Amino acid sequence: MGKTKSDNYDALRNKKEKADDSFRLEDSTEELKRDGLKPVHIFAYSIGHFGNDLCASMWFVYLTWYIKNVVGMNELVTAGSILSG
């Protein structure tokens, strides 16, 4: 007897489940354990990274305001100076 749609569906689902098993969180945490970092250290690094990005974005906002309003450059020169670095 030939395969039914249900058989094909089951075969595809099993194939997908096997593929999903290779990307489980347990596998990625095993890789993280090799460098000796505990989850609390990883969390602390992520908080520091977020703080650094927040500080950088606030600096660029302030620098844009300063160049435009205090130094008195026009918008085009201000944008160019910010984009240049």
N, C-alpha and C positions, 0 to 999 in steps of 0.2 A: 504494500500500500504506500502511496506517496505522502510526502510531508504536508501537513496542514498549515494554515496561517498561524495557528497557535504554536506549533512546533518551531516555526521560523521566529516568532516573537520571543519564545523562551530562549532560543539559541542566541539571539541578539542581546537579550537582557543579561544572560550569563556572560557573554563576551564583554558587555559594558561593565558589569560588576567586577570582572577580573581586571579591567583597565583602571577602574576607580580604586581598586585595592593598592595599586602602585603609588597613588598620590595621597595616601592617608596621612593624617597628622602625626601618628606615631612614628612613621618613617622619617619625617622631617625633624622631629624632636631628637631622634637618635643621632642624626647628623649634628645637631646643636650640642649634644652632650660631649662630643669629642674635644671641643675647645675649652671645656671646664666651666662654662658659664651656666649659672643656675637661672631659672625663669625670673627670679627677682632682679638679677643683673641685666637680663635682656629687657625687662620692663623699665629699669632705671635708664638704660641707654636710650630707649625709645622716648622717654620723657625728656631727656636731655636734648635729643635730636629735635623734638617738637619745639622745645624752648629756644633752641638755636635758630630754627626757621622763623619762629615768631619774632624774635629779636631782629633778625635780618630784614624781614618785611616791614617792621615798624621803622627801622633805620632808613629804608628807602623812601617810605612815605614822608618822614620828617625831612630828609635831605631834599626831596622834591619841593616841599613847602618852603624850606629855607632858601633854596636857590631862587625860587620864583618870587617870594614875598620879601625876603630880607635883602638878598643880593640885587634883586630887581631885573633879572633876565626874563626875556619873553618865554612863552610856553615852548616854542620850538627848540630854543637853545637849552632850556631846562630838560626837555625830553632827551635831547641828544647827549647831554652830560650824564644823565642817569643811565642811558643805554650803553654808554662807552665804558662804564665800569664803576 
